[in-house]
Every structure is written in C-alpha cells, then in structure tokens.
C-alpha cells in the first residue's frame, strides 16, 4: 500500500471515529436531557398538594414506573432538592428546591410590578387574587395575594390546578391562540375516563360561551368544594402573552349582580393596569 493509500485509510478511520464520538455525545446529551426532564416532572408533582408525598403517589401523579420514581427521588434527596419526611417513607421539597423557588421569586418582575396592583384589589374587596400561566395541562400561580380579613384558601405561589376544573384555567385556555388552545383541549380530552372528559368539556364550553358574551367566567365549588373563583384574561409583557387573573373566596359567593356590576369591572381594570405595568418587560422574563 503506498503513502497516498495510507493517508486515505487514516482519514477515513478518523472520520469514522469522529462520527462515532459525535453520535455518542449526542446520545449522552439526549439521555441527560431525558433524565433532567423526568426529575423536573417529579419535582413539579409536588405543586398544589400540601404535605409530604410517597413514591406511590408520585408514580400516580407522573405516570412513571415505581423503579424510575425510586431512582429519581433518591437522586433528588442526595442533591438536596427533596428531603425525607420524619416517617422515612414520604418526601417533601428540600432546601435546594426552596432556593430555586426563592431565586425565581427574587428575579421575576411580576412580584415587583404586579403584586401591589393585585393586593389593592384583594384589600378593597376582601378576596384573594391570583395570576396564573399554563404548565402542561395545569395552571400555575405565579403571583397570589389575599386580604388579611378573609379565611385562607390554602393556596399560594406555585399552586398547580387542572385547567378544566377552575375558572382561571378555563380562562387561560380561552385566551390562547386557536392552535395552542386546540392542542391543550385535545390533551385534556384524554385525561380521565370518558365520563370525566365529557363533563370537563361541557364545563369548558359553558365557560367559553360566558367569556365570549361577558368577558369573564365563574366556577363554584369545583376544584375546592368550599370556594369560588371569578376570572378574566390578562396579557402581560412585550410581546404580550396570554395569562389569566382571578379573584375568589370562601362560599357562599357574592350575588350575580355584585359579581357582574362590581367585582368583574374592577377585575378587568386590574388586568388593564397589570398589562400597562408590564408593557416594557420582556415577556420571556415573566
């Protein structure tokens, strides 16, 4: 074999090795991304549920296998994102998880610009006020205020709720662009059994109809049996992104007349003020 042939063989071998290394690196990155996604899914499964959680409950909430959940919770405990409860069988958010949440709150402009406006409404009407965005098929509270004169609704920032069961979730759905709305509705139709899905879609259609006619919707005693919620769409940041704003409290709810003539107009005004206050903020930061 001449020198030229040796050079060609070496070049071919090098290309094959480079391709193999690239393929391995790509596979490792993909595997790492998949593992991270699953760990984050487990952490998100703690949202909206007070108290420690067992692996069995995490399996139910995430849909992952028992073995996968056990591996993930063990890793998250080792890293400080989860802590074991005193019984040794359940888990709760650990210090590192709290640090993440604190950093988000400290750097998110919503707390600075939106909270004072929301608190004003809460104090004026002795209610709770929440601002929510979407997270999969759930809505996620990114800001929450309440009047000191009302009973607690056991809610707060980080609260997650199924979109189909709340006024704020249905309003968030309604506010989305048609393509995104239909994608979310398609996912919701597959959640639960046929009877649950049919009931959810009926409630969503009724809420959409009310939003089209009056600009708001109401839910009474659905996600939490003792509470009510009144919600309107809100568009924050630049470019504006659709979210939902609600007020609520413990049942019994105010009269329809008071809701329509007092609470909703002021809630719409609050949404307008929130949009104006965040108009110069990059919506990616919200």
N, C-alpha and C positions, 0 to 999 in steps of 0.2 A: 504494500500500500504506500503511495507517495505522500509527500508532505501535505499536498493540497487535499488529498482524501482524508488525512488525519485531522486537518483543520475543520473540514466539513463535518466529520463524525463528532468532534469535540463540540462544535457549535450546536449540532442537533441535540447532543446529550445535555448541553447547558440549557437549551430552550425547553427540553422536556422536564428538566429539574426545576427550572423557573416556573413552568406551568404547574407542576406538581405542588411547589411551595405556595403559589398563588391560590391554588384550589384548596389546599389545607388551611391557609389563612382565612379564606372566605368561609370555609366550613366552620372554623373556630369562631369567627365573628358571628356567624348565623346562630351557632349554638349558644354563644354568650348572650346574644340579644334575646333568644327564646327563653333562656333561664331567667334573665332580668325581667322580662315581661311577666313570667309566671310568679316571680317573687313580688312584683308590684301588684299583681292581681290579688295575691293573698293579703297583702297589706291593706288594699282597698276594701277587702271583705270585712274589715273591722269597722268601717264607716257606717254610721247610722244605727249601730247596735251597742247599747251601753253594757259594760261589764266584760269580764274575760270570756274567751271563746275556746271550745275544744277543737281538736283536729277533726273530729267527726262533723262538727258544724261547719268548719272551713271547707271540708270536702263537699258538703251540700251547697254552700254558697258559691264555690268556684267551679265545681264540676270536675276538678282534678281527682286523680286516684288517691287512695289513702296513703300509698307509699310516697307519691310525689309531695303531698302536703306535709307528711312527716319529715321528709328531707328538707323541704323549704323552711318550715318553722324551726327546725334545728339550726339551720344556717343563719336565719334571721336572729335567733336568740344569741348565737355566738358573736354576731356582728353588733348586737345591742339594739336592733330595730324592734325586737319583741322581748318581753320578759315572761317568765313562767309565773303563774298565779301561785298563791300560797299552798293550794292543794296539789301542785305539781302536774296537774292534768290539763289545765287551761292556760291560755296565752292572752297577753294584753300588750298594747303598744309600749315599746321600751323608750329609753331616753333618747336614742338616736332618731327614733321616729318622731318624738316630740320636738327635737332640734330641727328636723326638716320642716315640720309644720310651723314652728316659730320663725324660721328663716323666710318661709313663703309669706307669712303674715307681715313680717317686717319690711319686705321688699315689694309687696303688692300695693299699687297705688289706690286700690279700692278702699282700703281702710282709711287712708288719708282724705280722699275726695268724697267717697260715697257715705261712709258711716255717719258723719254729722247730719247729713240730709235725711237719712233713714231714721236716725234717733229722734229727730224733730217730729217726724210723723208718729213714731211709736209713742212719744210722750204726749203729743196732742190728743191722740185717740185711745190711749191706754191699751195698746195692742203690741204684738210682735211684728217685726218687719224683716223680710229675708230677700236676699238677692241670690239667684241661682243660675248656674250654667249646666250644660249637659256633660255627662260622663258615661259613655256607652248608652244603655237604656235607662239610666238613672239620672236624676237631677242632683246636683251637688251645691250645697250652700257655700258661697264664698264670702258672704257677709251676713250678719244676723244681729238685730238689736231688739230690745223689748223694753216696755215701760216697767219701772220698778213697782208699779201698782198692780200688776197682773200676776196670776199664778204661772209658774213655769210650764212650758210645753215640752220640756225635756229635749230641747233642740239647741243647735248652735252651729258655728262654722265647722264645716267638714261633714255635716249631716247629709246622708245619701238616702234618696227615696225613689221608688219606681215611678217613672214618668206617668204611667197610666192611672195611678191611684191618687194623684194630687192635682189641685188646681194649678200650682206652679209648674208641674211637669207638663200638663196638657197645654198650658200657655206657651211654654218653651217649645213644644212640638209645633204648635200653630205658627209661631214666629219664624220657623226655619224656612229656608228656600225649598221649593217644591220637591226637588230631587232628594235633598237631605231628609226632609220630612217623611217622604215615602220610604226611604231606606230604614229609618227608625221605626216607622209603623210596621214594616214588614218583619223586623226583628221582634217587635212587641207581640205581633200575632202568633209567633212561635213560642212565646213564653207562657208556661202554664198549660192546662188542659184546654180542650175545645170550649167548654162552658165558660171558663175563666177568660179566655181570649175573646169570646163573643161579647161577654159583659164589659170587658175593658174597652173594646172597640165601640160599643154603644155609648159608653160614658164619654169617650174621646169625641165621637161625632156630635154629641149633645153640647160638649164644651166648645168645640169648633163653631157650631152654629151660634152659640151665645156670644163668642168672641167676634164673629162676623157682624152680628147685629148691634152689640153694645160695647165691644172693646175690652171685655173682661169676662172671667168665669169664676164660679164658686164651687167649692167642694165641702160637704158636710159629713164629718164623722166617718171618713173612709180609711185613710192611712192610720190616723189616730182617732179612735172612736169618740173621744171627748172633745174634739177640736174642729174648727172650721178654717178655711182659707179663701181669700179673695185675691185674684192675680191679674196682672196686666203685663203686656210685653214691654221690654225696655231695650234700647240699642245703645251700647257703650263703646267708646274708643274710636280710633281712626285707623283703618276703615271701621265703620260701626258693625258690631257683631250682635246678633240677637240673643237676649237672655230673658229672664222673667223676674218680676218683682211681686211680692205678695205681702199682705197683712193678714193676721189671724189671731185667734184667741181660743179660749175655752167655751164650749157650748153652754147655754144657748147662744146662737148668733144674733146679731142685731136684726132689726126688721128689714125686709126687702127695700122699703122706702129709704131707710137710713143708709143702707149699702149703696143703692143706686144714686142717691142725691147728695150724699156727704162723703162716705168713705172712698168710693171709686173716683170721683172727680179729684179729690186730694191725692189719691194714689197715682193717678195719671199725671198730675202736676209734679209729684215727686219723681216720677220716671223721666219727665222732661228735664227737670233740674239735674238729675243724675247724668243724663245724656250730655247736657251742656257742660257739666263739671269735668267730664272725661273726654270731651271732644278733641283735645290736643294730645291725648295719651295714645301711644302705640297699642292697638288692641291685642297684640301678641303678649303684652305685659300684664294683661288683666286675667 
